Amino acid sequence: MAGKRIRNAYEGLDSLSHYSVKEAIRVVKKRATAKFDETIELAMNLNVDPRKSEQNIRGVTQLPAGTGKTLRVAVFAKGAKAEEAKKAGADIVGDEDLAEKIQGGEINFDRCIATPDMMGLLGKLARILGPRGLMPNPKLGTVTMDVGEAVKAAKGGQVEYRAEKAGIVHAGIGKVSFSEEDIERNLRSFVDAIMKAKPTGVKGAYVKNISLSSTMGPSVRIEIADLT
């Protein structure tokens, strides 16, 4: 059945065609036929070399319509800052006790935030959290004294992005159940964030290709001119 569903999703679709933003969203939503609420995924192929520090694009941006995903947030903090994190909705708050759980393989969170004074403790966890993309980072706003706002941002539709080796940046920008209007708002917001992150040393076209897909559905290409 799964094979038939996938064949039907791709039937009549020209993988070389380019669509306007609205058409691409309509096609992806129509062809998302899995029995769960699939994630709408955006991929941008950029003319950058992430091996060069000045072209290693990485950051966070807030999606206006949210992500449709509930993130579990862990916070390393003590005292008043720990209470602030709890009040803001953090799922896990701790210090040495939380570090011990992580070292024991207990990692049941999607985002990790820490106050600056906790970074000495977190240094011991870098080998565990780093490869999973969970290590707090000042550039991403996850090492901060304002833990309350950081938790609210993570819970409220903030997404991280990072250019991979081939210069591809991708992110989940919503769910198939979202309206076409909300998906478009998120898509344009995410692309705008990537455009603003353009390194000064890039020569030629910055964006080489943009495509949209659902978790189990086909990928369609978007006309770059409709977004830039």
N, C-alpha and C positions, 0 to 999 in steps of 0.2 A: 504493500500500500504506500509506503514512504517513497519508494522509487517512482510509482505512478504520480504521486502528488508533486514530486520534484520535476518530473517531465512536463506535467501540466503547467507548472509555474514558469517554465522556460519556453513553452510552446508559443511560437509566433513572435518571439522577442528577438530583435536584432541587437546583438551585443556591441556593434560598432556605431549604432545611432547615438546621437546626443539629444537630450531632452531639456526643455525649460525646467526651472525649479518646480513649478506647479505640476507639469506633466510627469516628472520623475517621481514626485511624491505620490501622485495618483496611481502610477504603474506599480510602484513598490507596495503600496497598501493593498491594491487589488490582488497581487500575486503572493501575498503573505497568507498562507493557508494552514499553517501549523495549528495544533490544538492548544497552544498557549499564546499569550500576548507577546509577540516577538518584539525585539528591540530594533529600532530604526538606526542604522549605522552609517555614518558619513566617513569617507576616506578621501584625503587630499594628498596627491603626489606632488611634492614640492621640489623645486630646483635648488636644493641645499645639500651640503655635506655635513651631517651631524658629527663627524669625526673632528671637525674644526669647532673649537669652543664658541666662536662668535656666530656659528650657524647651527648650534645645538638648540633648536627651538623647544622650549618647555615652559609651561605655565598653567594657569587655571582661568576659567571663565564661567560666568553665571549664565545658565540658560533661562530665558524669561518664562518659559512654560514648564520648567522643571524637567527632570529626567524620567520620571515614572518609576524610578527605582528607589527603594528605601535603603540608604547606606547605614551600616553599623559603624559607629565612630568610637574609637578609643582615645583617651586623653591621658597623657602623663602630666600630672600636676599634684601639688600638695596644698593643704590648708584652704585658704579662701578661694584660690584659683580652682581647686578641685571641686568645691561647692558650686562655683560659677559654671563649671563645665556640666555638672549634674543638672543644674537648673535649666541650662540651655538645651538639654536633651541628649547628652552623651550617653552611649550605651554602656561603656566601660570606663572607669576612672581609677587610676592607681599610680604607684611609683615602683618601689622595689618588688612589691607583690605581683604587680602586673608584668614586670620584667621576668620574674621567675616563671610565670605561666607561659610567656612567649618562648623562653628558653626550653621549656618542657614540651613545646610543640603546640600549645594552645593559642591559635591565632584565629579568633572568630570575629574579625572586624574588617572593614573595607577601607577605612581611612584612619590615619594615626596623627594626632595633634599633640604638641608638647610645649610647655613653657621653656624659655631659654635655659633655666637652671637645671632642667632635666636632661640636657644633651650629653652630659658626662655619663650618665646612666645608660642613655640610648646608644652611646658609642659601642657598648658591648653587644648590642643587638643588631648592628649594621649588617653583619653577614647574613642574618636571618631576614630582616625587614627589607634591606636594599634590593635583593633580587626579585622580591614580590612587589616592588614599587610602593612600599608602605613606610619608608624611612621619612620622618618629618624633615622638611626643608624650608628655610626662611624664604626662599624665592617663590615657594608655592603657598606661602601664608600659613603653613602648618607648624612653624616654630614661632610662637607669638605669646605675648602676655594677654592679648585679647581673646582668650580661649572661648568665651561665650559666643562672640561673633563668628569665630572660626567654625564652631560646631554648627551654628545656625546656617552658615553658608554651605557647609558640606551636606547638611540635611535638606537644604532648600533648592537644589538644582545645580550645584557647582560641579564642573567636570574638569579633570586634569587632562592635559595633552602633552605629547612628547614626540618629536620626530624620531622615527626608527632609522636603522642603518641605511635603508634605501631612500630616505627622505619622505616617508609616508607618515602622515598624522591621521589618526582615526579616533572616533569617539561615538558613543551611543548618545543620540540626540533626542530620544523619546521612545514611545511605544506605538505599535500599530493601532492601538485603541485611541491614540491622540487624534484630534481633528487635523485636517490638512493644514488649516491656518496655524495651529500651534506648532506643528512640525516645521512649517516654513519659517516661523518666527525663530525657533531654535536653530534651524539650519543657517539662516542668514546671520544670526548673532555669533554662532561659532566661526563661520567663515570670516566675519569681520574681525574677530579676535586674532585669527591666524594671519590675516592681512596686515594687522597692526604690528604683529611680531616679526615682520619681514626684516631680515638682516640687511644692513647697509651695503655689504659687499657682494650681494647677489647680482650676477650679470645675466641679462636676458630675461625671459618670462619666469616669474616667481612660481606660479602655479602651472603645473603640467597637465594635471588631470584631476577631476572631482567625480566621485561616484557615490551612489546611494544604494543601500540594500537593506533587507531585513535579515534577522538571524538565520533563517532557513531558506530565504528566497534569493532570486537572482539579483545581480548588481547591474545598475543602469548608470550611464554616464550623463553628467549634467553639463549644459553649455556654460563654459567659464564666463562668457560675456554677460550672462544673466545674473552673475553674482559679483562681478568686479567693476 
